Amino acid sequence: MMILGPNMNFDGFLIMILLIMFGPSILLTIIGALVYKKYRKAAKVLFILAVVYVIISFGICGALMAGV
């Protein structure tokens, strides 16, 4: 029995990995933009967390996608 056939479609897997990489950071950025007027310090923390999440996710998910 072949587990990985020649005609397998991995589009859903790629979309899932991209959502894991960018989803939380986009959500944090949107929340930070919404609260920026009232709570500037909290919004800046959310922006910083979003950038840190992207950097870490590029390292982890990028290594998984590259097969390292």
MDAnalysis code that builds the backbone (N, CA, C; Angstrom):
import MDAnalysis as mda
import numpy as np

u = mda.Universe.empty(204, n_residues=68, atom_resindex=np.repeat(np.arange(68), 3), trajectory=True)
u.add_TopologyAttr("name", ["N", "CA", "C"] * 68)
u.add_TopologyAttr("resid", np.arange(1, 69))
u.add_TopologyAttr("resname", ["MET", "MET", "ILE", "LEU", "GLY", "PRO", "ASN", "MET", "ASN", "PHE", "ASP", "GLY", "PHE", "LEU", "ILE", "MET", "ILE", "LEU", "LEU", "ILE", "MET", "PHE", "GLY", "PRO", "SER", "ILE", "LEU", "LEU", "THR", "ILE", "ILE", "GLY", "ALA", "LEU", "VAL", "TYR", "LYS", "LYS", "TYR", "ARG", "LYS", "ALA", "ALA", "LYS", "VAL", "LEU", "PHE", "ILE", "LEU", "ALA", "VAL", "VAL", "TYR", "VAL", "ILE", "ILE", "SER", "PHE", "GLY", "ILE", "CYS", "GLY", "ALA", "LEU", "MET", "ALA", "GLY", "VAL"])
u.atoms.positions = np.array([
    [0.832, -1.180, 0.000],
    [0.000, 0.000, 0.000],
    [0.881, 1.249, 0.000],
    [0.612, 2.155, -0.934],
    [1.385, 3.394, -1.010],
    [0.748, 4.459, -0.126],
    [1.550, 5.028, 0.731],
    [1.045, 6.093, 1.597],
    [1.003, 7.410, 0.833],
    [2.041, 7.708, 0.115],
    [2.108, 8.930, -0.685],
    [2.078, 8.560, -2.154],
    [0.938, 8.717, -2.776],
    [0.803, 8.395, -4.186],
    [1.321, 9.517, -5.057],
    [1.480, 9.246, -6.337],
    [2.006, 10.278, -7.242],
    [1.001, 11.392, -7.515],
    [-0.284, 11.151, -7.273],
    [-1.299, 12.161, -7.580],
    [-1.892, 12.783, -6.319],
    [-1.119, 12.847, -5.257],
    [-1.622, 13.411, -4.003],
    [-1.615, 14.939, -4.085],
    [-2.597, 15.577, -3.470],
    [-2.726, 17.029, -3.472],
    [-2.491, 17.546, -2.055],
    [-1.487, 18.370, -1.869],
    [-1.125, 18.885, -0.558],
    [-1.469, 20.359, -0.396],
    [-2.442, 20.857, -1.139],
    [-2.812, 22.270, -1.034],
    [-3.367, 22.600, 0.340],
    [-4.204, 21.733, 0.892],
    [-4.771, 21.978, 2.210],
    [-3.705, 22.024, 3.284],
    [-2.711, 21.149, 3.165],
    [-1.609, 21.141, 4.129],
    [-0.810, 22.434, 4.059],
    [-0.566, 22.922, 2.852],
    [0.175, 24.170, 2.682],
    [-0.608, 25.357, 3.256],
    [-1.914, 25.381, 3.021],
    [-2.748, 26.455, 3.557],
    [-2.749, 26.407, 5.080],
    [-2.802, 25.200, 5.658],
    [-2.787, 25.066, 7.110],
    [-1.469, 25.574, 7.689],
    [-0.354, 25.239, 7.075],
    [0.948, 25.717, 7.548],
    [1.029, 27.238, 7.454],
    [0.536, 27.810, 6.364],
    [0.556, 29.267, 6.211],
    [-0.339, 29.954, 7.236],
    [-1.491, 29.347, 7.553],
    [-2.355, 29.923, 8.591],
    [-1.703, 29.855, 9.954],
    [-0.968, 28.786, 10.219],
    [-0.251, 28.692, 11.492],
    [0.859, 29.739, 11.541],
    [1.501, 29.989, 10.400],
    [2.592, 30.961, 10.363],
    [2.090, 32.399, 10.509],
    [1.021, 32.743, 9.804],
    [0.612, 34.146, 9.724],
    [-0.675, 34.477, 10.468],
    [-1.504, 33.496, 10.786],
    [-2.804, 33.746, 11.401],
    [-2.742, 34.506, 12.715],
    [-2.019, 34.003, 13.715],
    [-1.977, 34.722, 14.996],
    [-1.343, 36.107, 14.901],
    [-0.330, 36.257, 14.061],
    [0.301, 37.571, 13.947],
    [-0.636, 38.573, 13.273],
    [-1.406, 38.135, 12.296],
    [-2.385, 39.030, 11.665],
    [-3.463, 39.403, 12.669],
    [-3.911, 38.426, 13.458],
    [-4.922, 38.691, 14.477],
    [-4.409, 39.670, 15.533],
    [-3.171, 39.493, 15.987],
    [-2.590, 40.418, 16.964],
    [-2.448, 41.823, 16.383],
    [-2.088, 41.921, 15.116],
    [-1.954, 43.221, 14.471],
    [-3.304, 43.924, 14.363],
    [-4.337, 43.172, 14.004],
    [-5.673, 43.765, 13.899],
    [-6.154, 44.243, 15.262],
    [-5.973, 43.439, 16.292],
    [-6.383, 43.842, 17.633],
    [-5.581, 45.064, 18.090],
    [-4.281, 45.070, 17.800],
    [-3.457, 46.225, 18.154],
    [-3.899, 47.493, 17.452],
    [-4.295, 47.360, 16.186],
    [-4.768, 48.537, 15.453],
    [-6.098, 49.036, 16.010],
    [-6.935, 48.121, 16.480],
    [-8.234, 48.526, 17.017],
    [-8.111, 49.236, 18.366],
    [-7.135, 48.847, 19.175],
    [-7.008, 49.447, 20.509],
    [-5.942, 50.530, 20.573],
    [-5.371, 50.892, 19.436],
    [-4.253, 51.842, 19.424],
    [-4.636, 53.221, 19.949],
    [-5.812, 53.692, 19.612],
    [-6.213, 55.044, 20.043],
    [-6.339, 55.143, 21.560],
    [-6.917, 54.113, 22.179],
    [-7.218, 54.196, 23.604],
    [-6.067, 53.697, 24.474],
    [-5.452, 52.587, 24.074],
    [-4.383, 51.973, 24.872],
    [-3.119, 51.848, 24.016],
    [-2.343, 52.899, 23.955],
    [-1.169, 52.898, 23.084],
    [-0.106, 51.890, 23.515],
    [0.145, 51.776, 24.808],
    [1.176, 50.840, 25.272],
    [0.774, 49.402, 24.997],
    [-0.475, 49.080, 25.233],
    [-0.951, 47.721, 24.974],
    [-0.874, 47.405, 23.475],
    [-1.213, 48.372, 22.647],
    [-1.155, 48.164, 21.206],
    [0.285, 47.944, 20.746],
    [1.221, 48.694, 21.310],
    [2.631, 48.507, 20.951],
    [3.124, 47.127, 21.361],
    [2.674, 46.651, 22.519],
    [3.047, 45.297, 22.956],
    [2.482, 44.254, 21.997],
    [1.241, 44.449, 21.558],
    [0.640, 43.510, 20.610],
    [1.380, 43.522, 19.273],
    [1.803, 44.696, 18.817],
    [2.573, 44.773, 17.576],
    [3.904, 44.040, 17.715],
    [4.557, 44.223, 18.839],
    [5.839, 43.552, 19.074],
    [5.642, 42.042, 19.133],
    [4.589, 41.593, 19.813],
    [4.300, 40.159, 19.865],
    [4.017, 39.593, 18.477],
    [3.335, 40.355, 17.648],
    [3.047, 39.908, 16.291],
    [4.342, 39.711, 15.492],
    [5.264, 40.653, 15.615],
    [6.540, 40.547, 14.890],
    [7.369, 39.375, 15.412],
    [7.403, 39.213, 16.723],
    [8.155, 38.101, 17.310],
    [7.555, 36.771, 16.873],
    [6.220, 36.676, 16.818],
    [5.576, 35.441, 16.387],
    [5.928, 35.112, 14.937],
    [5.952, 36.126, 14.078],
    [6.310, 35.884, 12.673],
    [7.745, 35.391, 12.562],
    [8.649, 36.006, 13.314],
    [10.053, 35.593, 13.259],
    [10.215, 34.151, 13.723],
    [9.562, 33.800, 14.821],
    [9.666, 32.432, 15.336],
    [8.988, 31.446, 14.394],
    [7.829, 31.806, 13.862],
    [7.130, 30.871, 12.982],
    [7.881, 30.662, 11.673],
    [8.561, 31.680, 11.173],
    [9.388, 31.471, 9.991],
    [10.486, 30.462, 10.270],
    [11.043, 30.506, 11.463],
    [12.095, 29.562, 11.811],
    [11.590, 28.153, 11.968],
    [10.479, 27.972, 12.686],
    [9.980, 26.627, 12.962],
    [9.265, 26.048, 11.752],
    [8.270, 26.761, 11.231],
    [7.510, 26.246, 10.086],
    [8.360, 26.220, 8.826],
    [9.262, 27.194, 8.706],
    [10.147, 27.189, 7.548],
    [11.077, 25.980, 7.561],
    [11.528, 25.583, 8.742],
    [12.372, 24.387, 8.840],
    [11.562, 23.142, 8.526],
    [10.305, 23.108, 8.945],
    [9.462, 21.963, 8.641],
    [9.195, 21.871, 7.138],
    [8.949, 23.009, 6.508],
    [8.664, 23.000, 5.070],
    [9.911, 22.681, 4.261],
    [11.062, 23.077, 4.754],
    [12.307, 22.813, 4.027],
    [12.798, 21.388, 4.249],
    [12.300, 20.747, 5.310],
    [12.694, 19.378, 5.566],
    [14.002, 19.261, 6.323],
    [14.359, 20.298, 7.048],
    [15.626, 20.276, 7.801],
    [15.435, 19.606, 9.123],
])
